[in-house]
Amino acid sequence: MTRPAGFWIRAVAALLDFVVFALVKVSLGVLAVRVWRTELDGPLGVQGLVTACTMLFTALYVIVLHALEGQTLGKLIVGVRVVGLDGTPPALGASVLRFLAYAASGLPFGLGFVMAGLRTDRRALHDLLAGTRVERLARHVPPPTAPSPEPEQLIAPPAP
């Protein structure tokens, strides 16, 4: 039986993903400045283009990774994954709906996210709307190894 992932572990996973998004935005900004040889806030509107590309990356990152394996990098690091109610990674449509429903979870005052900490099944508003849940992955514990033979057992007894 899998355990649902609670509010705080999901918050850490989201924070790690936000670091990825920030790195992408900074990288795109540096690339844009070098390619167009202008400032980000210059007359070409480069900052708006960088922001739009970052938003597109964010949407594709979350939607595609959830639909493929149920995990973004943040979720992989903390050991949780998004699944449908049947336990398999969510379908593409459910992943799109879940991503769009993040906005509903944030209004008002993030109460849709807080639901994950208050409900016994730990599902946030966007999980309820998309028919998904976030579960903790079982930690891999290596099987016990056979005890090694004692050193005196390794030496053959003398021949009679």
Secondary structure, DSSP 8 states (H G I E B T S, - for coil): --EE--HHHHHHHHHHHHHHHHHHHHHHHHHHHHHHTS-TTSTT-HHHHHHHHHHHHHHHHHHHHHHHTS--HHHHHHTEEEEETTSS---HHHHHHHHHHHHHHHTTTTHHHHHHHHSTT---HHHHHHTEEEEE--------------HHHHS-----
